[in-house]
Amino acid sequence: MHFELTPDQQSLRAGARELARSFPDEYWAERDANNEFPWDFYNAFAEGGWLGIAIPEEYGGGGLGILEAALLLEEVAASGAGMNGCSTMHLTIFGLNTIVKHGSEELRKEVLPAAAEGSLHVCFGVTEPDAGTDTTRISTFAKPVPGGYVINGRKVWITKAGDSQKMVLIARTTRREEVDRATDGMSLFLIDIAPEHVHLSPIPKLGRNAVSSYEVVIDDLFVPESARVGAEGQGFKYLLDGLNPERILLAHEALGIGRAALDRAVRYAKERVVFDRPIGQNQGIAFPLAEAATRLDAAELMARNAAWRYDQGLSCGREANMAKWLCADAGFQAADQAIQTHGGMGYAREYHVERYFRESRILRLAPVSQEMVLNYVSNHVLGLPKSY
């Protein structure tokens, strides 16, 4: 079993680190405070060819695996960009996976090259106010009409909707009460975010404020049949293709935030002198930081394992879910300890660890809560009865 990255992967990681760290913490603090999308950052990564890292080469992408994409996003997060940086691009990686695997050749040619070069922004519309984690209970409905469908419904927590031209949307094409299995009767569509039919309302929130999340109301939007991704009624199955890579990528983002927080905490512990000694000399400071480093390293092993298994075409639901749980927990603990290490100054924006704390907290909720991960493990790994 080999744990060392290949020379190409090491080079990729170094390149991502260099570019990401050219945008300092102050850049991200300003964007977060002003609710301003980080266009300079996004355009720099677009020009460098990073956005299409996992899109097939024939559509203008890099044709690399989830591991390489995960290394990219971990370095972005670890640079201090956190979720504000990662959220500008990770939808391009896992959100378009359904188009790569199940979209028509026409859809692939329309979307993938433009997304890889950075000129097309695509968001992902799944969650609904009244359905939450139970996707089978979505009420957004695509009614078949001559030539296509008319869609009506609501979505919530849709990242980047206001900066996107298109949305990968899941909607029912058959009512839940009319199908044999609750997961049947849902279809995926690639829709235009047309202002006259798609109404967006930004959601004020705790963190990651440079990249807004929206409530979306869809009102009598016509989409042609060619906008449907794959076969009608198979959308939930297609959606599952994106879940494991999503968990793997965001696990690495959580690692990156944790490492950024730990780096700042260690630096402060070395420099801050109280009672004529650096505070890092005290075990009450040193041991929790050592524990945070240990937890991050252990979580990283599971995340790397999950990415490797996915790229090898092996089953990885167990590993991807565990990686997400472990990394989110380790990243949050590191960010929390970074604030504690700074004492009262940890609460001040100028030291940036409060921003890491706010952004690391997201990952214990999204894209799936820690509790739902444990539901998966208890049911699918341990074979215990389903609790929901």
C-alpha positions in Angstrom: 0.0 0.0 0.0 1.5 3.3 -1.1 0.7 6.6 0.6 3.2 8.8 -1.2 1.8 11.1 -3.9 3.2 10.7 -7.4 5.6 13.3 -8.8 2.7 14.7 -10.9 0.4 14.9 -8.0 3.1 16.6 -5.9 3.7 19.1 -8.7 -0.1 19.8 -9.0 -0.4 20.3 -5.3 2.6 22.7 -5.3 1.1 24.7 -8.2 -2.3 25.0 -6.5 -0.7 26.0 -3.2 1.4 28.8 -4.9 -1.6 30.3 -6.8 -4.0 30.0 -3.8 -1.5 31.6 -1.4 -1.1 34.6 -3.7 -4.5 35.7 -2.3 -3.8 36.6 1.4 -6.1 36.3 4.4 -6.9 40.0 4.1 -8.3 39.5 0.6 -10.7 36.8 2.0 -11.6 38.8 5.1 -12.6 41.7 2.9 -14.7 39.6 0.5 -16.4 37.9 3.3 -17.2 41.2 5.1 -18.6 42.8 2.0 -20.5 39.7 0.7 -18.5 40.1 -2.5 -17.8 37.2 -4.9 -14.0 36.7 -5.3 -13.8 37.3 -9.0 -10.0 37.9 -9.1 -9.4 34.6 -7.4 -11.9 32.7 -9.6 -10.5 34.2 -12.8 -6.9 33.4 -11.8 -7.8 29.7 -11.4 -9.8 29.8 -14.6 -6.9 31.2 -16.5 -4.6 28.6 -15.0 -6.9 25.8 -16.3 -7.8 24.5 -12.8 -11.6 24.6 -13.0 -12.0 21.7 -15.3 -9.5 19.4 -13.5 -11.9 16.4 -13.5 -13.7 17.2 -16.7 -12.7 14.8 -19.6 -10.0 16.1 -21.9 -12.2 15.8 -25.0 -14.4 18.6 -23.5 -11.5 20.9 -22.6 -10.8 19.6 -19.1 -7.8 18.1 -17.4 -9.2 14.5 -17.3 -7.8 13.9 -13.8 -9.3 12.0 -10.9 -11.1 13.0 -7.7 -7.8 12.7 -5.8 -6.2 15.4 -7.9 -9.3 17.6 -7.5 -9.3 16.9 -3.8 -5.7 18.0 -3.5 -6.5 21.2 -5.3 -9.4 22.1 -3.0 -7.5 21.2 0.1 -4.7 23.6 -0.9 -7.3 26.3 -1.7 -8.9 25.9 1.8 -5.5 25.7 3.5 -4.4 28.9 1.9 -6.8 30.8 4.1 -9.5 30.9 1.4 -11.6 28.3 3.2 -15.0 27.6 1.9 -15.2 31.1 0.3 -12.5 29.9 -2.1 -13.5 26.3 -2.6 -17.2 27.1 -3.2 -16.4 29.1 -6.3 -15.2 26.0 -8.1 -16.1 22.7 -6.4 -19.6 22.6 -8.1 -17.8 22.5 -11.4 -16.1 19.3 -10.3 -18.8 17.2 -8.6 -22.0 19.1 -9.8 -21.2 18.4 -13.5 -20.4 14.7 -12.9 -24.0 13.9 -13.8 -23.6 15.6 -17.1 -20.3 13.8 -17.8 -21.9 10.4 -17.0 -25.5 10.7 -18.1 -25.9 13.9 -20.3 -26.4 13.7 -24.0 -23.5 14.5 -26.3 -25.3 17.8 -27.1 -25.4 18.8 -23.4 -21.8 17.8 -22.8 -20.6 20.0 -25.7 -22.8 22.8 -24.6 -21.7 22.9 -20.9 -18.4 21.2 -20.2 -16.0 23.2 -22.3 -17.4 26.5 -21.1 -17.4 25.4 -17.5 -13.8 24.2 -17.8 -12.6 27.5 -19.1 -14.6 29.4 -16.4 -17.0 31.3 -18.6 -20.1 29.3 -17.6 -21.2 29.0 -14.0 -23.5 26.2 -13.0 -25.2 25.6 -9.6 -26.9 22.5 -8.2 -30.5 22.6 -7.2 -31.6 19.7 -4.9 -32.6 20.8 -1.4 -36.1 22.1 -0.7 -37.6 23.9 2.3 -40.1 21.2 3.2 -38.0 18.1 2.2 -34.6 18.7 3.7 -32.5 15.6 3.6 -35.4 13.4 2.4 -35.0 14.1 -1.3 -37.8 11.7 -2.2 -40.2 14.3 -0.8 -39.3 17.1 -3.1 -42.3 18.9 -4.6 -40.7 20.7 -7.5 -42.6 19.3 -10.5 -41.8 19.2 -14.2 -45.0 18.7 -16.1 -44.7 17.1 -19.5 -45.9 19.4 -22.3 -45.4 19.2 -26.1 -41.7 19.6 -26.8 -40.6 19.5 -23.2 -41.7 20.3 -19.6 -43.0 23.2 -17.5 -41.3 23.4 -14.1 -42.7 24.9 -10.9 -41.3 24.6 -7.4 -38.9 25.9 -4.7 -35.3 25.2 -3.8 -33.2 26.4 -0.9 -29.5 26.8 0.0 -28.5 26.9 -3.6 -24.9 28.0 -3.7 -23.8 30.4 -6.4 -27.3 30.7 -8.0 -26.9 34.4 -8.3 -23.6 34.1 -10.1 -24.7 31.2 -12.4 -26.3 31.0 -15.8 -27.5 27.4 -15.5 -28.6 25.0 -12.8 -28.6 21.2 -12.6 -32.1 20.7 -11.1 -33.8 17.6 -9.8 -37.6 17.6 -10.0 -40.4 15.1 -9.9 -41.8 14.0 -13.3 -44.2 11.5 -11.5 -45.8 12.2 -8.2 -44.4 10.3 -5.2 -47.7 8.6 -4.5 -47.8 7.3 -8.1 -44.5 5.4 -8.1 -43.7 2.0 -6.6 -40.5 3.2 -5.0 -40.1 6.7 -3.5 -36.8 7.2 -5.3 -38.5 6.6 -8.7 -40.2 9.4 -10.7 -37.5 12.1 -10.3 -35.6 13.5 -13.3 -32.6 15.7 -13.7 -32.6 18.8 -15.9 -30.1 21.5 -16.9 -32.1 24.7 -16.8 -31.4 28.3 -17.7 -31.6 30.7 -14.8 -34.1 33.0 -16.6 -35.0 36.0 -14.3 -38.6 36.1 -15.5 -39.2 32.5 -14.4 -36.5 31.8 -11.8 -36.6 34.2 -8.8 -33.6 34.3 -6.4 -33.5 35.6 -2.8 -30.1 35.6 -1.0 -30.0 34.0 2.5 -28.2 36.0 5.2 -25.9 33.5 7.0 -23.2 32.9 9.5 -20.2 32.2 7.3 -18.9 31.8 3.7 -20.4 35.2 2.9 -18.3 35.8 -0.3 -20.3 33.1 -2.0 -24.0 33.6 -1.5 -26.7 30.9 -1.0 -30.2 31.5 -2.3 -33.8 30.5 -2.0 -35.0 29.8 -5.5 -38.6 30.0 -6.7 -39.3 28.5 -10.2 -42.5 29.7 -11.8 -43.8 28.2 -15.1 -40.3 27.7 -16.6 -40.4 25.8 -19.9 -37.5 23.6 -20.7 -37.1 21.6 -23.9 -36.8 17.8 -23.7 -33.2 18.1 -24.7 -32.5 19.8 -21.3 -33.3 16.6 -19.5 -30.2 14.7 -18.3 -30.6 11.0 -19.1 -33.8 9.1 -18.9 -37.0 10.4 -17.4 -37.6 9.1 -13.8 -33.9 8.1 -13.2 -32.7 11.4 -11.7 -32.3 10.1 -8.2 -30.0 7.3 -9.3 -28.0 9.8 -11.4 -27.8 12.1 -8.4 -26.1 9.4 -6.3 -23.2 9.4 -8.8 -22.2 12.8 -7.4 -22.7 12.1 -3.7 -19.5 10.1 -3.0 -17.2 12.5 -4.9 -18.9 15.5 -3.2 -18.2 14.0 0.3 -14.6 13.3 -0.7 -14.0 16.8 -2.0 -15.6 18.5 1.0 -13.7 16.2 3.4 -10.5 17.6 1.9 -11.8 21.1 2.2 -12.4 20.6 5.9 -8.9 19.3 6.2 -7.5 22.4 4.5 -9.5 24.8 6.8 -8.3 22.8 9.9 -4.7 23.1 8.7 -5.0 26.8 8.1 -6.3 27.3 11.6 -3.7 25.1 13.2 -0.9 26.9 11.4 -2.1 30.3 12.7 -2.5 28.9 16.2 1.0 27.4 16.3 2.5 30.6 15.0 0.7 32.6 17.7 1.6 30.1 20.4 5.3 30.6 19.5 5.2 34.4 19.4 2.8 35.3 22.2 4.7 35.8 25.5 2.8 35.8 28.8 4.5 35.4 32.2 7.9 35.7 30.5 7.5 32.6 28.3 5.8 31.8 25.0 2.4 30.3 25.7 3.2 27.3 23.5 5.5 26.2 26.2 2.5 25.5 28.4 1.0 22.0 28.0 -2.5 23.5 28.3 -1.8 25.2 25.0 0.6 22.7 23.4 -1.3 19.4 24.0 -4.7 20.5 22.4 -2.8 21.7 19.3 -0.9 18.4 19.2 -4.2 16.6 19.4 -5.6 18.7 16.6 -2.7 17.8 14.4 -3.1 14.1 15.2 -6.8 14.2 14.4 -6.2 16.0 11.1 -3.5 13.5 10.0 -5.7 10.5 10.9 -8.7 12.0 9.0 -6.5 12.6 6.0 -5.7 8.9 5.7 -9.4 8.1 5.4 -10.0 10.9 2.9 -7.1 9.8 0.7 -8.3 6.2 0.9 -11.8 7.2 -0.2 -10.5 9.3 -3.2 -8.2 6.5 -4.3 -11.0 3.9 -4.2 -13.3 6.2 -6.2 -10.7 6.7 -8.8 -10.0 3.0 -9.0 -13.7 2.3 -9.6 -14.1 0.5 -6.3 -17.0 0.9 -3.9 -16.4 3.8 -1.6 -19.7 4.7 0.1 -18.3 3.6 3.5 -15.0 5.4 3.1 -16.5 8.6 1.6 -19.0 9.0 4.4 -16.5 8.3 7.1 -14.0 10.6 5.6 -16.6 13.4 5.5 -17.4 12.8 9.2 -13.9 12.5 10.4 -12.5 15.5 8.4 -15.4 17.8 9.3 -14.9 16.9 13.0 -11.1 17.3 12.9 -11.3 20.6 10.9 -13.8 22.1 13.3 -11.9 21.0 16.4 -8.7 22.6 15.0 -10.5 25.9 14.2 -12.1 25.9 17.7 -8.8 25.3 19.3 -7.2 28.0 17.2 -9.6 30.5 18.8 -8.9 29.2 22.2 -5.2 29.5 21.7 -5.5 33.1 20.7 -7.6 33.8 23.8 -9.7 37.0 23.5 -7.9 37.9 20.3 -9.3 34.8 18.7 -12.6 36.6 18.7 -11.1 39.5 16.7 -11.4 39.5 13.0 -7.8 40.7 12.4 -6.5 37.3 13.4 -8.7 35.4 10.9 -9.3 32.4 13.1 -12.9 33.4 13.8 -13.5 33.2 10.0 -12.0 29.7 9.9 -14.2 28.7 12.8 -17.4 30.0 11.0 -16.5 28.3 7.8 -15.4 25.0 9.4 -18.8 24.8 11.1 -20.6 24.6 7.7 -19.0 21.2 7.0 -20.6 19.6 10.0 -23.9 20.4 8.4 -23.3 20.2 4.7 -23.5 18.6 2.2 -24.8 16.0 4.7 -25.0 16.4 8.5 -22.8 14.4 10.8 -25.9 12.6 12.1 -27.0 11.5 8.6 -23.5 10.1 8.0 -23.8 8.0 11.2 -27.2 6.9 9.9 -25.5 5.6 6.8 -22.8 3.9 8.7 -25.1 2.2 11.2 -27.4 1.0 8.5 -25.2 0.2 5.4 -21.9 -0.7 7.2 -23.1 -2.3 10.5 -26.4 -3.7 9.1 -28.5 -2.2 11.9 -32.2 -1.4 11.2 -32.8 1.9 9.4 -33.8 4.7 11.8 -35.4 7.0 9.4 
